[in-house]
Amino acid sequence: MYFVRPLMFAMLVSSTALAQDSENPDARLSTFLKRFPSSDLNKDGTLTRDEVRRFNQNRRASNETSNQNGNSRVQKRERPKPTAADVAYGDHPKQRFDIWAVPDAKSPTPLVIFIHGGGFRGGDKAAFDPAIIDFYHKNGIAFASMNYRLSDVGPYPIMMNDCARGLQTIRHRAEQWMIDGKKIGCYGGSAGAGISLWLAFHDDLAKPNDGDG
């Protein structure tokens, strides 16, 4: 196990998002409905958390592009098969990550880890635009996406500790995926941004003399 702090960066949430987080849940649902009227899937005029979840899943599964006439159409993008899927870094089913190594890399590459948001209550490692993988690969950067235990399992900071362990697992096995363990960045929105910042400002939690990598 490397015992150095990797380079980290985080995508910060906007002040608007922070203001919305301070509202009560009903107000957030009302704001979401005004912004995305089609999220009211059963058209009853009332938005539920389950409808928001399903609506976001549908949005992630589709990519809206414009044709030559300027008309909008929906085009689905296929998610590339991971180099390694559902890699376990703990015993809980949520302690898993997917990784897409740079194809045919001749030397260790940097890695970017996506950490999903969801207020520590929800979310999934599939919540990213599949096109981002191709973007990183074209720039010689590997990509990974990580799940972690949520607040229904235990209190803060288990989410942070999970992602630290997931990061350490990747670095411990970096050679397997042709990853440079000293050049790893993390990003995410909402809870994912918070976890990324937590990792960036904490010393490495690895124990180099421990047999568990």
PyMOL commands that set and color helices and strands:
alter all, ss='L'
color gray80, all
select helices_A, chain A and resi 15-21+25-35+37-39+49-61+131-138+158-172+174-177+191-200
alter helices_A, ss='H'
color red, helices_A
select strands_A, chain A and resi 63-66+72-75+84-88+96-100+109-115+142-146+179-187
alter strands_A, ss='S'
color yellow, strands_A
deselect
rebuild
show_as cartoon
